[in-house]
Amino acid sequence: MDDTSYLDSSGDKIQASINIATQFYHFHDVDINGKKSELMVINPKVPRDELYITIGRDNSKVQATDKEIRYLGCYFSSSNLRKRSIKRIKDIIEKFLNPIRRKRITVGHIAYLINHVLIPKVVYVAQLMTLSENEWNLLFTPVIKLVKQICGLPRSYPTSAIYHRYILGINNPWDQICANQITTFYI
């Protein structure tokens, strides 16, 4: 029962769905590990300690959490914590940049790594949040700074030249997000 989620408007309806699923899994001799299950409740009307479901053959009690839940690489929370999401993106960028800072790397390599590793990862993690173009530019500043350093360019060199496809060809994360959203909307 990996990566299964139940969504409904009330705890009773979710519990009913889980009971049906538990019967199905019991019939097919599949165990559900209730200890790995997580429950997120948005806008609860009762105290958090009274929010729980029971799951599996052993009727494991799963208590509602106020922490983030990671599901298929994206993070969900019952409260919209924008600062935490921005910090996560900053951490992803720093984890990407730290090993590169210590290595001798060519401009082609850094452009490839940014375009095919960093930007897709950041865009995927950030797909559930809304950031402005200016916020994306601020988040991406350390990347641009490192690219200029690797290329031997002064800090005053225009960033737009780095994004130009015939000069360095590094993708702009904001442009990538806009293109993804337009494509999704168009389909």
C-alpha positions, 0 to 999 in steps of 0.5 A: 500500500505504498503511496496511497492517499485518501481525501474526503470532507470528514473523518468518518468518510475517510475511516469508511474508505479505509475500512473498505480498503482494509477489507480488500487488503485483508482478502488479498492477504496484504498487510498495511503498516499503520506505523508508516501512515500519516494523517493530515487534517485541514481546518479541524473543528475538534482538538488535534488529539481527538483526530485519528483514524484506525488502519490495518488488521491490527487497527493501528491508531494514526494520529493527526499531525501538524508537521509536513507530510512528504508524498511523491517528493512534494511536501504537504502541510495543514498550515501554509508555511511559506517560509518553510517552503522557501527555506527548502528551496534554498537548501536544495540550491545550497546542497547542489552548489556546495560540491560544485564550488570545490570542483574545477568544472567547465561552463558547459558542465555547469550549464548542463547540471543547472538545466537538467538537474537543479532546475527540474528538481526545484521546479518539481518541489515548488509546484505547489507554491506560488512565488513571484519572479522577483522571489525566484530571482532572489533564490537563484542569485547564488547559482548565477553568482557561481556561474559568473565566478566559474566563467571568470565574469565580473559580478556586474555582468548582465544576468540576462546574458547568462540566460541567453540561449546562444551565450550560456544557455542557462534556463531561468527557473521562473521561465520554466515554471511559467512554461510548465503552467502554460503547458498544463493549462493548455492540455 
